[in-house]
Amino acid sequence: MAADRVVVLGSNFGGFTAALALKHELGDDVAVTVISPSDRFVFNPSLIWLPFGKRTAADITVPVIPPFEAHGVGFVHAAATSIDAVARTVTTDQATGNVHPYDYLVIATGYRNQMDIVPGLVPENKAFTITTLPDAERAGVAWRRFLDNPGPVVIGATQGAGCFGAAYEFLFNMSYQLKKNGIRKRVPLTYVTPEPFLGHFGIGGLPHGETLLGLFMKKERITTVGDVAIRDIDDGRLTLTDDRTIDFAYAMIVPPFIGQEVVHTVPGLADAKGYVTVRDTYQSVDHDEIYAVGIAAAVDSPWHTANPIGIPKTGFPTEQQAHVAAKNIAAQIRGEKPEVHKEFGDIKGICVMDAGNNGVIILTDKMLPPRKHGMLIPGPQAHAMKLAFEKYFLWKTEHGYVTLP
Ligand SMILES: Cc1cc2nc3c(=O)[nH]c(=O)nc-3n(C[C@H](O)[C@H](O)[C@H](O)COP(=O)(O)OP(=O)(O)OC[C@H]3O[C@@H](n4cnc5c(N)ncnc54)[C@H](O)[C@@H]3O)c2cc1C
């Protein structure tokens, strides 16, 4: 009998882990094919360093085909353009052979930037983001130009954003780089955020987090403008919805993330943001054979804040979800029930926030409250840990060792 066919969409944290974990579970009893427009794994946590020249694209990406080949996973270098959940096929933008049937489908297509949340949030207005590799490269070109003619800097996140860690990391790395370039005293630095208080992070905050971040901000002489929404951005000027304006020579603003078009267009599969609505087995609510993991999987936001904020769907929960999906698909293929359940909110929170030569380690027993434990450990060891973790993770990925922690 032919092995069951599993098609995985996406080759980054979620798709890469799910494909290899499934192969690890079932070996020759499953045929796994990954479809992705990216043949390189991108270690997004290091995008914060790219604009400052501390990393290049080559430093923070690794090819995915060698580990897939080594572990018997097929790879199609293409973007999925449609999913037929009834016929159980995925169509891609390949010129020929573009219809891929599946018995099980894993959607790990991640995010797109929702830049139009704020009119004028475009590089032409000196307002950049770093949330994808090309964006971070553009922000780097502008940073080098900025050094010739420095002025005020604004770092922040728009209403609806969830990836606050990246905004904070870039802010403190900016402060560090301004000092390194001998221009910190001449450059006013402002942090703009929809968070109701500093250190909310989209996860409800952590004990002493607000105080700690407040101290960091004071020490670094950073002005904070919190609990706000941005109305629009013009060339070098940001206007808040309360009419306040902030002028800048360089801005980096994290936008909200939304799901990919291919997911959005499948009837009944996704929510309004284009994220697949899932159960705690990571099966789609409507389809037992369709799974979604990582950023592509919807998480209900528990926050009711004056300005909307999202949830940070970070790397650790993405990998955990991918392992849960792999175990449950393996069970279904064996004729058993999918029995591994893990709510997003119950997954442990593990994150390192870099600050240039310093940082904070964030540990929580659960991603979302109510929690028993949550702590922030500041100090230079956090920076060292992020450097070491990057190297370890890229090595692990290069070899396809997804069962390692
Ligand atoms: C700047 C930044 C810093 C971050 N820092 C941290 C950090 O310090 N710690 C942490 O834990 N997390 C961090 N994160 C979050 C982390 O990057 C995400 O959790 C992770 O990328 C989610 O993985 P994913 O596989 O769900 O999605 P993605 O990484 O977005 O991957 C999506 C994949 O789908 C593919 N794809 C897209 N469209 C299609 C299509 N139509 N068909 C097929 N494939 C498609 C893409 O090419 C890609 O391979 C950061 C994120 C950013 C942006």
The ligand as an SDF file (V2000), in Angstrom:
LIG
                    3D

 53 58  0  0  0  0  0  0  0  0999 V2000
   12.0400   40.5910   13.7180 C   0  0  0  0  0  0  0  0  0  0  0  0
   11.5740   39.3510   14.4160 C   0  0  0  0  0  0  0  0  0  0  0  0
   12.2190   38.9310   15.5580 C   0  0  0  0  0  0  0  0  0  0  0  0
   11.7970   37.7870   16.2240 C   0  0  0  0  0  0  0  0  0  0  0  0
   12.4680   37.4040   17.3420 N   0  0  0  0  0  0  0  0  0  0  0  0
   12.1020   36.2760   17.9720 C   0  0  0  0  0  0  0  0  0  0  0  0
   12.8250   35.8350   19.1150 C   0  0  0  0  0  0  0  0  0  0  0  0
   13.7710   36.4760   19.5630 O   0  0  0  0  0  0  0  0  0  0  0  0
   12.4290   34.6720   19.6890 N   0  0  0  0  0  0  0  0  0  0  0  0
   11.3780   33.9490   19.1990 C   0  0  0  0  0  0  0  0  0  0  0  0
   11.0680   32.8870   19.7440 O   0  0  0  0  0  0  0  0  0  0  0  0
   10.6700   34.3400   18.1310 N   0  0  0  0  0  0  0  0  0  0  0  0
   11.0170   35.4840   17.5030 C   0  0  0  0  0  0  0  0  0  0  0  0
   10.3100   35.8950   16.3990 N   0  0  0  0  0  0  0  0  0  0  0  0
    9.1510   35.1160   15.9860 C   0  0  0  0  0  0  0  0  0  0  0  0
    9.5280   33.9510   15.0780 C   0  0  0  0  0  0  0  0  0  0  0  0
   10.2370   34.4400   13.9730 O   0  0  0  0  0  0  0  0  0  0  0  0
    8.2510   33.2510   14.6380 C   0  0  0  0  0  0  0  0  0  0  0  0
    7.7190   32.5940   15.7610 O   0  0  0  0  0  0  0  0  0  0  0  0
    8.5040   32.2150   13.5590 C   0  0  0  0  0  0  0  0  0  0  0  0
    9.0500   32.8120   12.4150 O   0  0  0  0  0  0  0  0  0  0  0  0
    7.2010   31.5150   13.2030 C   0  0  0  0  0  0  0  0  0  0  0  0
    7.4850   30.5170   12.2950 O   0  0  0  0  0  0  0  0  0  0  0  0
    6.4370   30.0520   11.1900 P   0  0  0  0  0  0  0  0  0  0  0  0
    7.0600   28.8670   10.5490 O   0  0  0  0  0  0  0  0  0  0  0  0
    5.0990   29.9390   11.7850 O   0  0  0  0  0  0  0  0  0  0  0  0
    6.3350   31.2790   10.1660 O   0  0  0  0  0  0  0  0  0  0  0  0
    7.4300   31.9440    9.2310 P   0  0  0  0  0  0  0  0  0  0  0  0
    8.7430   32.0120    9.9070 O   0  0  0  0  0  0  0  0  0  0  0  0
    6.7970   33.2220    8.7740 O   0  0  0  0  0  0  0  0  0  0  0  0
    7.5580   30.9780    7.9820 O   0  0  0  0  0  0  0  0  0  0  0  0
    6.5880   30.8860    6.9970 C   0  0  0  0  0  0  0  0  0  0  0  0
    7.0640   30.0030    5.8670 C   0  0  0  0  0  0  0  0  0  0  0  0
    5.9940   29.8630    4.9320 O   0  0  0  0  0  0  0  0  0  0  0  0
    6.4760   30.1280    3.6310 C   0  0  0  0  0  0  0  0  0  0  0  0
    5.3620   30.5980    2.8130 N   0  0  0  0  0  0  0  0  0  0  0  0
    4.8290   31.8300    2.7440 C   0  0  0  0  0  0  0  0  0  0  0  0
    3.8510   31.8540    1.8470 N   0  0  0  0  0  0  0  0  0  0  0  0
    3.7280   30.6150    1.3430 C   0  0  0  0  0  0  0  0  0  0  0  0
    2.8970   30.0110    0.3600 C   0  0  0  0  0  0  0  0  0  0  0  0
    1.9780   30.6970   -0.2940 N   0  0  0  0  0  0  0  0  0  0  0  0
    3.0830   28.6910    0.0810 N   0  0  0  0  0  0  0  0  0  0  0  0
    4.0180   27.9830    0.7370 C   0  0  0  0  0  0  0  0  0  0  0  0
    4.8260   28.4980    1.6710 N   0  0  0  0  0  0  0  0  0  0  0  0
    4.6890   29.7960    1.9680 C   0  0  0  0  0  0  0  0  0  0  0  0
    7.6020   31.1390    3.8520 C   0  0  0  0  0  0  0  0  0  0  0  0
    8.4670   31.2060    2.7440 O   0  0  0  0  0  0  0  0  0  0  0  0
    8.2620   30.5580    5.0960 C   0  0  0  0  0  0  0  0  0  0  0  0
    9.1230   29.4990    4.7370 O   0  0  0  0  0  0  0  0  0  0  0  0
   10.6980   37.0490   15.7190 C   0  0  0  0  0  0  0  0  0  0  0  0
   10.0500   37.4630   14.5590 C   0  0  0  0  0  0  0  0  0  0  0  0
   10.4710   38.6030   13.9050 C   0  0  0  0  0  0  0  0  0  0  0  0
    9.7580   39.0310   12.6610 C   0  0  0  0  0  0  0  0  0  0  0  0
  1  2  1  0
  2  3  1  0
  2 52  2  0
  3  4  2  0
  4  5  1  0
  4 50  1  0
  5  6  2  0
  6  7  1  0
  6 13  1  0
  7  8  2  0
  7  9  1  0
  9 10  1  0
 10 11  2  0
 10 12  1  0
 12 13  2  0
 13 14  1  0
 14 15  1  0
 14 50  1  0
 15 16  1  0
 16 17  1  0
 16 18  1  0
 18 19  1  0
 18 20  1  0
 20 21  1  0
 20 22  1  0
 22 23  1  0
 23 24  1  0
 24 25  2  0
 24 26  1  0
 24 27  1  0
 27 28  1  0
 28 29  2  0
 28 30  1  0
 28 31  1  0
 31 32  1  0
 32 33  1  0
 33 34  1  0
 33 48  1  0
 34 35  1  0
 35 36  1  0
 35 46  1  0
 36 37  1  0
 36 45  1  0
 37 38  2  0
 38 39  1  0
 39 40  1  0
 39 45  2  0
 40 41  1  0
 40 42  2  0
 42 43  1  0
 43 44  2  0
 44 45  1  0
 46 47  1  0
 46 48  1  0
 48 49  1  0
 50 51  2  0
 51 52  1  0
 52 53  1  0
M  END
$$$$
